[in-house]
Amino acid sequence: MTHALDSALEGAREANLRRAARALLRRPLLRAAGAQAEEFRLVRRYAVELRSWFDANTGWRLIVDSEVARLVKLTPTTDDPTHPARDTRSRASFSRRRYVLTCLALLVLERSDAQITLGRLAEGVRVAAADEQLASAGVTFTLSGREERGDLVAVVRLLLDLGVLGRVAGDEDAYVREAGDALYDVQRRVLAGVLAPSRGPSTIVAGEFDERLSQLAADPLPEAEDLRNRALRHHLTRRLLDDPVLYYEELDAEQLAYLTGQRAALTRRVSELTGLVAEIRAEGIAMVDPEDDLTDVRMPDTGTDGHVTLLLAEYLARRLGEGAVDEPGVGAAPNGPQPVEEEQLRRFVRGVTEEHKSYWRRAAQEPGAEALLVETALERLTALRLVRRGPAGVTPLPALARYALANPTIAESRSQLGLAGAEQPRAAESRPNGLGRAGQAQLGISA
C-alpha cells in the first residue's frame, strides 16, 4: 500500500512539473492574476526544479516572485523572421515602425506613474520618436493620422496581452477614431521582465543592425572544454525546444559531433520534462508534441487558409520524391528537389479553386485571390521549416515528406480489415500527419 501511494504521489508530481514546464514554454511570462493564475501557481511551486533544469540544459534563467514568473529565453539564432509579433486582434505581423513604437512605449511606461492614459502614452512616444537617428533611419511618428494611431493601438494591445498594462476604463478603438481615450494600470513587475537580452543594449558599440542584434543575443563559446560542452548542450537543447525541425545540415562540425554522441541523452531530458517525443530521421530531429498545444502555428488547420496550406504541402511533397537521397545517417540530405517558382504555386491554387470552392470563403474565389492564399500558406510552411523560400523559388525540405499521400490500399479480406462480419472490402486511405510549432516550436502529430 505504501509503495503504491508513493508511486501515485511521484506520478502526480511529475505530471504537475510537466504542466509547469509546458506552461513556461507556451508563454514565457506568466502572471499571478487572471487567466494564468493556475499555471503561475504550478510554476512557483516547482520553481527550484524548473530553474535547475533550464539552467543546466538551456542556460535560460527562470525568475519567479509573488507576481510574475519569467523564463528568460535566448533565441538559438537571430536570422529567423518567421515568428513575428502580431496584432492580437487582426493577427497582422508587426511592421518595422510597430517594433520601434513598442520599444518607445516601454521607455515611456518605465518613467510613468502607476496609471497612464492612452493619449498621454501616445504623446510620450511622439516626443521620444522625435530623434534624429530614428528620422535618418526612416522611422517617424507624429500622431498625424489614423494609421499612426492604429499602429500605437496595436502596440498597446500587445502590452495588454503580455500584462504590462491593465485596462481600467475606455476603449482603444475610440482613440483611433479620435472619439475617446483609455486608462491603464502599469504593472511594474511585468514591465521589468519584458526585455530579455544577454547583455545591456547600452554596452553594444556595433553600428550595423545585424551585428548589434548578434551581440545582443550573443552566447560565446568558452575556452575550457567542459564549459564548451555545456554551451553546446545549451545551444542544441534550445533548438530542440524552439525549432520545429533541427536539420543536421544546419549545424557546424562541432555541434554535429556533439549531437551525434549525445543525441539520446539530449532528447531523453527534453522528453522527461516536457512530454515531447523525439522523431529522429536521417536528415534531423523533431520533438513531436502528442498533445498539440505547444504551438503558435498549426498544421493542418481549419478554414480556407488551412486547407490551401495542406494542398500546397501535398503538392510540394511530391517534389521530394524526384531526387535521390544519400544513404541514411547523420547529415544525410536530399539531393534532388529543385525550387518551384511561386507563380507555379499560384497557378496550382487557381486550378483547384473550382474543385474546392464550396468549402472555401467566397473572397478566395475572386480573380487574383490566389496570390494572398499562396503567400499565407508559404508563410506557415516556412515557419514550420517545411519549405525554404529563395530567389529561385520554394524548395521543399525533408520534413514535408510526412504530407506526401500514398496510394490507397484495398483490403482483400475481412481479416485484413480487422472487422468481423464485413461484407464488402473498403479502401483505407492514407492521410498526412500534422505539424505544430511548440513554445516558439514543435512538430505535432494528429492521429
Beta strands, then each sheet from edge to edge (+ up, - down):
strand 1: 29-31
strand 2: 61-64
strand 3: 68-72
strand 4: 115-117
strand 5: 165-170
strand 6: 182-186
strand 7: 246-247
strand 8: 277-280
strand 9: 284-289
strand 10: 298-299
strand 11: 387-390
strand 12: 393-396
strand 13: 409-410
strand 14: 427-428
strand 15: 435-436
strand 16: 443-444
sheet 1: 1+ 3- 2+
sheet 2: 4+ 6- 5+
sheet 3: 7+ 9- 8+
sheet 4: 7+ 9- 16-
sheet 5: 10+ 15-
sheet 6: 11+ 12-
sheet 7: 13+ 14-
end
